[in-house]
Amino acid sequence: MRLCELREKEVINSCDCKRLGCVVDIEFDCSSGQIEALIVPGPGKICGFLGTDSEYVIPFHCVKRIGPDIILVEIREEKFLKKI
């Protein structure tokens, strides 16, 4: 699967069925070539507007299923939400 294909998929947290957003980037290990984490923009500053100052860094082992339209992850949001 290519990064452009991952970007078209919406990320859903299966713990609370909350929509997190779409994949914007990935982290990978250069030596092994394996994906380490998915990067998803965090919530907007004011009701989803005016950009964002945080992002979700979701370890690939938290990905439970990749379907044709969505990626299901199982995370505690506060643990994986990082300030930019």
C-alpha positions as CSV (number, residue, x, y, z in Angstrom):
1,M,0.0,0.0,0.0
2,R,1.3,3.5,-0.8
3,L,1.1,6.6,1.3
4,C,-1.2,8.3,-1.1
5,E,-3.7,5.4,-0.6
6,L,-3.4,5.7,3.2
7,R,-4.1,9.5,3.0
8,E,-7.5,8.8,1.4
9,K,-8.6,6.8,4.5
10,E,-10.3,8.2,7.6
11,V,-8.9,7.1,11.0
12,I,-11.5,6.0,13.5
13,N,-10.7,5.2,17.2
14,S,-12.5,2.0,18.0
15,C,-12.5,2.7,21.7
16,D,-15.0,5.5,21.5
17,C,-15.9,5.5,17.7
18,K,-14.5,9.0,17.3
19,R,-13.3,10.2,14.0
20,L,-9.7,11.4,14.3
21,G,-9.1,12.6,10.8
22,C,-7.1,11.4,7.8
23,V,-3.5,10.3,7.7
24,V,-1.1,13.1,6.6
25,D,2.2,11.4,7.1
26,I,4.0,8.3,8.4
27,E,7.1,7.5,10.4
28,F,9.1,4.6,9.3
29,D,12.3,2.8,10.2
30,C,14.9,3.4,7.4
31,S,16.8,0.2,8.1
32,S,13.9,-2.2,8.0
33,G,11.5,-0.1,5.8
34,Q,8.6,-0.8,8.2
35,I,6.0,1.8,9.2
36,E,6.4,2.8,12.9
37,A,3.5,5.3,13.2
38,L,0.7,7.1,11.4
39,I,0.5,10.9,11.8
40,V,-3.0,12.4,12.0
41,P,-3.7,16.2,12.6
42,G,-5.1,16.9,16.0
43,P,-8.3,18.8,16.8
44,G,-8.6,22.4,15.7
45,K,-8.0,25.3,18.1
46,I,-11.5,26.8,18.0
47,C,-14.3,24.4,17.1
48,G,-12.1,22.8,14.4
49,F,-11.1,26.1,12.8
50,L,-7.9,28.1,12.6
51,G,-5.6,25.2,12.1
52,T,-4.2,22.9,14.7
53,D,-1.2,22.9,17.1
54,S,-1.2,19.2,17.9
55,E,-1.2,15.8,16.1
56,Y,-1.8,12.2,16.8
57,V,1.2,10.0,16.5
58,I,-0.4,6.5,16.4
59,P,2.0,3.6,16.7
60,F,1.4,1.1,13.9
61,H,0.8,-1.7,16.5
62,C,-2.3,0.2,17.5
63,V,-3.8,-0.2,14.0
64,K,-6.4,-2.9,14.3
65,R,-7.8,-3.0,10.7
66,I,-7.2,-1.2,7.4
67,G,-10.3,-1.3,5.2
68,P,-11.2,0.1,1.9
69,D,-12.4,3.5,3.4
70,I,-11.2,3.6,7.0
71,I,-8.4,2.7,9.3
72,L,-9.5,1.4,12.8
73,V,-7.1,2.1,15.6
74,E,-7.4,1.4,19.3
75,I,-5.8,4.3,21.4
76,R,-6.4,6.5,24.4
77,E,-6.3,9.9,22.7
78,E,-4.7,11.8,25.5
79,K,-1.7,9.4,25.4
80,F,-1.0,9.9,21.7
81,L,-1.9,13.5,21.2
82,K,1.4,15.5,20.9
83,K,2.0,19.2,20.7
84,I,3.7,20.4,17.5
